Amino acid sequence: MSHSVEELEPKVVWKYFERIRRIPHGSRNEAALAEAVVKWAKEAGCAAKRDATGNVIVHVVASRGRESAPVVVLQGHLDMVCEKNSDKAFDFEKDAISLVRDGDWIRADGTTLGADNGIGVAIALALMEDKAAQHGPLELLFTVDEETGLNGASGLVPGFITGKTFLNLDTEEDGAFYVGCSGGRDTQIRLPICRGPIPAGHAAYRVDVKGLRGGHSGLDIVLNRGNAIRLLARVVLAAAEKIDIRLAAVEGGDKHNAIPREAWAIATVPADGAAAFERICAEQLAGFRTEFASAEPELALTAARAAAVPADALTDASTRAAARLLLAMPHGVLAMSRDLQGLVETSSNVARVRTEADALTILASSRSSNASALDGVIAQIRSVCALANASAEPNKGYPGWQPNMASPLLAAALEVWAKEFGDKPKITAIHAGLECGIIGEKFPGTDMLSFGPTIRWPHSPTECVSISTVGRMAQFTRALLAALAGA
């Protein structure tokens, strides 16, 4: 049974998060939540509407005496990443997220929580009912389809928002102000493969790599966690150097912005090489556990004899080519920022692999706060693919957000933070795509800042949000709006 969060403080924030978690809202399935937001707004006496893309805007009138204050936009995204443990029975199209409280943390039961960005949305929605808050006119902007490529923000048209002071509520570190973000591009890769009959006397195995922590491919890439796809490729290549192994099917990963936690393959080996194959798998697992001892304590690799031998499999050459391409692809942190200590500048994620009848398909997701460096990663991916005789088609991607350290909004936020909490927040940028990059490009002259409560391990079933920091962010948002309105 799901834990109730409505008794938590601030109650109105958690009330809206409770409502949000009950409505399925994975990427491209946000229509029901968007319509609910419009309904809640009208019930609170606020005007609201959706645009052609599906984004929602809610107009909150100014507090009495603050009508002439500048319009402030508060923005979050309605969609969530839908990830679950393989043994969890759950339908993201129908089921409500089940909540579990663990001390100061709220998490879900075997699925992603949706605190990214449901908590930010809830903090904004709470302002519709906060009659004691002091603020100027507010525009609450809730975008759709952020997690698959910032598509809601890309669909915004001039005039949908008018405010030039912009608060993005989609970062995940209490005590930090984000003033920049990376841009990103995804690359669709296709390696032609040849299939043939299974050699006589071959036995079939299902090989699984699982138990990895995964995580956000931007925020968590610096943690150097295992990538299940690449570990599986290492097993296959290690086996191919000693026995005749043929891949019949490979599958791993899902979302472009999630580090793959699980991957599996169906492979055949000579019956008289079965013991050697099992020994190779055991040796690889021992090596992986040493390599990732602190990062991946639950890492598991199993090789189970399959009851039936598949009808066909990749040839020896195609099996080796597939494994080598997966290992040659750039993955992980590629460069650290030269300007902001501890910030990843450039990275890439081997996010997904599938076998088709005549091809191995791979999705690579690359990020950088430096446009030239991002171009360089794409060039590297295309070069690796060319050497493997694979095609590589990068998409247009999305722009980064360049920091403005002279921002009046940043100065005001620093002053308010010091007054509320007595210290100074960290000023940094994020190695992930924020909608600020696109919105700043679409609405020139907008002064932007991003902040939020502490959320750990977004985009994975271990995602959790700190209750106490939700309260701090609601308090800070309220105080900042008052300051911006001259209260």
N, C-alpha and C positions, 0 to 999 in steps of 0.2 A: 504494500500500500504506500502511496506517495506521501511524503512528509509535507505538512502544510507550512507555508512560509508567511502567511498573512499576519501572523502575530509579531513578525520581526519588524524592527525599526530601520528606516521610516516606513510606517505601515502602508502609506499610499503607494510608495515605490514598489514594495513587495506585492501589493494587491495587483498591480498591473503585470508584474512578472509572473504571478500565479495565473493570471488570465492568458498571458502569452504562451506559457508552456502547455496549456491545454489545447491549443490550436496548432495542428501540423503546419509547419512553415519552412520546410526545406527550400533550398534555392529553386526558383521557377515554380514553386507551389505556395506562393505567399498571398494569393488572392483572398483567401478566407480571412487571414490576419489583417490584410490591408482594409478590407471592408469592415472588420470589427473595429479597427482604429478609427475609421470615419464615424462609425456608430457611437463609440465611446466619446469622441470629440463633441458630437452634436448633443449627446446626453449631458455633457459638461457645459453646454452653451457656447461652444466654439465652432466657427466655420471650418469646414474641411472638404477636401476634394482629392481625386486621383488624376494623374495625367495619363497620356496615351501609353506610356511605358508601364504604368502601374504604381509609380511613386505616389506617396501621400504627403500633402501639406496640411497642417493644422494651424489656424491663426488664433493666437491667444491675445486678447486685448490687454493693453497696458494697465498697470495699477493706477488708481486715481492719483492724478497729479504728475504722472510720468508719461503722458501721452506723446509728448514731443521728444522723448528720448529716441536715440537711434534704434532701428529694428535690429534685433539679434536673431540669428538662425541657430537652432540647436538640431543636430543631425545624427541619425543612426540608421542602421539598415535592418530590414525586417526579416531577412532570410538567415538560416543557420546551416552549418555543415552537418549532414546526416551520416554519422559513423556509429557503428555498434560492434561489440564483440561478436565473433562468429557463432558463439553458442547462445547468444541472446535472441529470444523470439520477440521481434518488435517490427511494426510496420510504420514507417515514418509518414506514410500517406494518411494513416487513420488514427494512430495511437497518440495519447498525451504523454509527454515526457514525465517520467516518475522521478521524484526528487528525494534525495537522502541528505540529512544533516549530519555533519561530522565536526563537532566543535564549532569553530568559526567558519566552516566551509559548507557550501551547498554544492552537491554534485548530482549527477543522474545515476540511474541504476543500469549500468552496462551500455549506455549510449552517450552521445554528446549531449551536453546540457542546454546549449543555446544561450548561455550568458553572453556569448559573443553572437549577436550584439543586443540580446533581449534586455539585459540590464541597462544598457545605455538608452534604449527605447523607453524603458519603464521610468527612468529618471526624468526624461523629457516629458513623458505623458503625465507624470505626477504634477507638473506645473499647471496643468489645466484646472486642477482642483485646489491649488494652494492659494487661497484668498489672502493669506497674510504675507505672501512674498511680495517684494518690491521689484518691479521690472518695467522696462519699456515694452513696446509691441514685440511679440515673439512670433517667429515662424518655426514650427516644428516640422522638419523635413525627414521623412522616412523613405529610404530608397529600397528598391528590390534588387534581387539577383546580384548582390555584391560579391558573394563568395566564389562565383564561377567566372568573374572577370570584370567586376565593377560596372555591370551593364546598366543598372538603374541610373547611376550617376551619368553614364554616357548618354542616356536618353533624355536628360534634362534639357529644357528649351528656355530661351531668354524669357524673363518675366514670371517664371514659376515661383522663384524666390526673389525678394527685393533687398533683403538685408545684406550689408557689407561687412558685418561682424559675425564671424562664423565659428561655432563651437562644435567640433566633432567629438562624439562621446563613444569612440570605438577603439581606444587603446586600453592596455591591460596591465598597467603598473601604477599602483598607488604612489603618490609622491613624485610623479614625473610629468613634465609637460613635453609634448611632442610637437616639434616645429618643422618636421620634414618627413618624407617617406620615400621608399624606393619605387621605381617603375618596374614593370615586368612584361615578359612575353612568354607565351607557350609555343612549343614546337611539336607538331605532329610528325612522327617518324614512321616510315614503312619500309621494312626489310623484306624483299622477296625471298621466299623459301621454297625448297623442293621437298616433296613428300614421296615416300616409296613404301613398298611392303616391309613388314617387320621381318628381320632375318629369322630363319628357322632356329628354334631352340631358345628364343628370347623370353624372359619373364618380365612382367610389368610391375612397376612400383609407383606409388603416389608419395611424393616428397613434399613436406610442408615445412615452411619457416613461419613461426608465429611467436606470440608472446612479447613482441617488441612494443615500445612505448609510443612510437609514432610522434604525432604532434604537428604543429603548424610549420609548414615548410619555409616560412620566413622567420618567425619569432624563435622557433626551436632548432633551426638548422645549426646554430652555433654550439649546441649541446653535443654534437657529434654522435648522435644516436645511430643505431643500425638501420639500414634500408633493406627490407625483406627481399626486394627484387634482386638487388645486387648480391646479397648473401646467397640466394638461391643460384644465381649465375655462377658464383664461385664454386659451389658444390658441383654443378654440372661440368664446369671446365676442369676441375680437379679430377672428376671421374673420367672425363674424355681423354685425359692424358695417360690413363692406365688400362681402361677397358672400352669396349664398344658400347657407348650409351647413345640412345636415340630419344629425342624429345618428341612426345606426341601432342602435348598441350602445356601451355604455361599461362598463368594468370596471377597478377599481383597488383596491389594498389587500386586506387579509385579516383579520388579528387585531386585536382592539379595542385592544390595548396595544402595537401596532407602528406607527411612522410609515410611511405608504405609500412604498415605494421605486419602484414601477412602476405605470403605468396606461396603458390603451390605449382607443382609440375607433375605430369604423368610421363614417365620415362620407361624405356625398356633396356634391359641389359642381358647378356648371355646368361643362361641358367647356371653355367659353371663359373660365372663371374659374380653371382649374387652375393656370395660371402665377401668378396673383395669390395663390392659396391657398398654393402652395409658397413664394412670397416672404414671405407673412405668417408661415409656420412658421419660416423662416430668421431673420426679424427677431425673433420671439419667443425663439428659441434664443439669439441673440446677447444679447438683454436678460437672459435667465435666467443666462447664463454670467457676465455682469457682476455681476448681483445676488447670485449665489451663488458667486462666484469662489473664495473660500477654503473655503467650507463644502461645496461639491459639485463637486469637480474633474472627476468622471467623468460629470456630467450630460449626457444625450443626448436629443434630440428628433428623431424621424424621421417623415416623411410619405411612405409608399410607395403607389404606385398599385395598387389591388386588381384582380384579374383579373375578378371578377364584381361586378355591382351588386346590392345586397340587394333583397329583395322589397318591403320598405317601410322607412319611417324615421319619426322623430318629425317632427311639423309644425314649421314655423318658430317658432311661438309656444312649443311644448314644448321645442324645442332651446334657445332663449334662456332659458326658465324653469329648465331643468335646470342650465345653466352658471351662471346668476345665483344660484341657491340654493346651489350648491357653494361659490361665492365669498363669499356672505354669511354662511355658517356661521362661528361663532367658531372660531378655530384658533390654536394656539401659546400662548405665555405671556400670561396675562391679568392677573396681579397677582403681585408679589413679596411675600415675607413682610415684615411690618412689625416682626417681633421677631428673626428669625434672618437675618443678613446673607447675601445670596447664595442664599437658598432660594426656589424658586418656591412661591408659595402656591396659585395657581389657574391651571389651563390646560384646554385642550380640544383634541381630536384628531379631525379628519375622517378616520376610519379605513378606511372601505370604501364603495364604490359599485358598484351593479349595475343593469342595465336588465332589466326584465321586460316582459311583453307589454303591460301597461297602467300601469306605474309605474316610477319611478326610486326605488331604495331606497338609503338612506344609513345608516351606523352612525357615531354620534358618541360619543366616550369622553371624559368630563370628570372632572377631579380637583380637590380642594382640601383643605387642612388646616383650613379654616374651613367649618363646616357651612352657615352663612348664605351664604357666597360661592358654595358649590357649588349651593345652591338658586337663587342669582342667575344662574348660567350656564345651568342648566336652563330658567329662565324666559326667558332670552335666546334659547335655541335654539327654544323653543316659540313665541316671538313672531316670530322670523324665518320659521319654518315656517307660521305662521298667515297672514303677509303673502303667502306664496307659495302659499297654499291647499294646503299639505301637512300631513299628520298627523305628530305627534311623540309617541312613547310611551316615556318614561323608565322604567328598571327601578328596583327598590328600592335597588340598590347595596350598598355596604359602608361601615362606619364607619371613621373615622380613629382614631388612637392619640394621645392627648394626653400631652405630655411631663410627667414627674415629676422635676424636678431634685433633689428630696430623696430619691430612691430609694437605699435601702441597697445594692442590687445595683450601681448605677452607682458609688457610692463605693468599693465593694470592687474593681470592675473598674478604676477609675482607679489605685488603689493597686498592683494587680497589674501593670498595663501599665507604670507607672513603674519598677517593680522589674525587669521583664523587658527593657524596651527603653530606659529612661533618658530618656523624654520624656513628653509629655502628648498623648493623642489628641484629635482634634477631636470636639466634642459637637454633634450636629446632628439634624435630622429628614430624612426622605426624601420626595420628591414622587412617591410611588408607593404602591400599596396593599400593606401588609405584613399578614400574618395576625395580627399582634399586635393590630390594632384589633378584629377579631372575637373573638379568643381572650380578650382583656382584658374584652370585654363579656360573654362567656359564662362566664368564670371570674373573678368579681370578687375583687380583692385580690391578683392575681398581679403580682409585681414583674418587669418585663421589660426586656431589653436586646437590641439587634440589632447584629451585626457580621459581617464576612466579608473575604475576600481581594479584591484588585483584579480586577474583571472589566470589560472594555471592550466597548461596543457590544452588549449583550445584545439578544436578539430580532431579530438580523440575522445574515446569513452571515459578517460580519466579527467576530462575538463571539470574544473570547479571554480567557484567564485567566493571571495572572502566577504563575509557578511559585514564585518566592521568597516571595511573600506568602501562598501556600497554606501553606508551612512555618511562617511567622510566626503565622498564625491557628491552626494546629494546636497550636503551642507555647503560645500565649496561652490557648486553650481549656483545655488540660491544666493550666496554672498556675492559672487562675481556679477550676476545679473543686476543685483542692487547697486553695485558700484558703477557698472556701465550705464545705469539709468540715473546716476547722480544722487542716489539715496544714501 
